[in-house]
Amino acid sequence: MTTVAQKKKPYFGLTGGWLTFWITVACATDMTLFGYDQGVFIHDLVGPTKTTMLSTVTAIYDIGCFFGALVAFTIGEHLGRKKAILLGTTIMAVGGILQASSFSLAQMFVGRIVLGLGNE
């Protein structure tokens, strides 16, 4: 006697070339959005007098990435790959929400650092 869960095909029933194609599409989309998030902002930081502040907001992400890498280095082995990825994704979602809802420059800084932490 088999259950419905046992009859369910993995990977949405895709195999071979089609599975590779859709994984590639998903990865390409992810990396495009990752690069977009890293360098593009819609914020009140436009103009020649605000270039330094815009650069700082952009670069502060790397500070979060540095500390995220240290955390991943210390607890990654203990958590395992799947749990570490889920934890990082959750942290990045919180950072993205903080950025998207930012009403001040300080909240944007915090959002960028939290986003970087999740990018373990």
Secondary structure in CASP SS format (residue, H / E / C, confidence):
PFRMAT SS
TARGET T0000
AUTHOR 0000-0000-0000
METHOD secondary structure of the structure
MODEL  1
M C 1.00
T C 1.00
T C 1.00
V H 1.00
A H 1.00
Q H 1.00
K H 1.00
K C 1.00
K C 1.00
P H 1.00
Y H 1.00
F H 1.00
G H 1.00
L C 1.00
T C 1.00
G H 1.00
G H 1.00
W H 1.00
L H 1.00
T H 1.00
F H 1.00
W H 1.00
I H 1.00
T H 1.00
V H 1.00
A H 1.00
C H 1.00
A H 1.00
T H 1.00
D H 1.00
M H 1.00
T H 1.00
L H 1.00
F H 1.00
G H 1.00
Y H 1.00
D H 1.00
Q H 1.00
G H 1.00
V C 1.00
F C 1.00
I C 1.00
H C 1.00
D C 1.00
L C 1.00
V C 1.00
G C 1.00
P H 1.00
T H 1.00
K H 1.00
T H 1.00
T H 1.00
M H 1.00
L H 1.00
S H 1.00
T H 1.00
V H 1.00
T H 1.00
A H 1.00
I H 1.00
Y H 1.00
D H 1.00
I H 1.00
G H 1.00
C H 1.00
F H 1.00
F H 1.00
G H 1.00
A H 1.00
L H 1.00
V H 1.00
A H 1.00
F H 1.00
T H 1.00
I H 1.00
G H 1.00
E H 1.00
H H 1.00
L H 1.00
G C 1.00
R H 1.00
K H 1.00
K H 1.00
A H 1.00
I H 1.00
L H 1.00
L H 1.00
G H 1.00
T H 1.00
T H 1.00
I H 1.00
M H 1.00
A H 1.00
V H 1.00
G H 1.00
G H 1.00
I H 1.00
L H 1.00
Q H 1.00
A H 1.00
S C 1.00
S C 1.00
F C 1.00
S C 1.00
L H 1.00
A H 1.00
Q H 1.00
M H 1.00
F H 1.00
V H 1.00
G H 1.00
R H 1.00
I H 1.00
V H 1.00
L H 1.00
G H 1.00
L H 1.00
G H 1.00
N C 1.00
E C 1.00
END
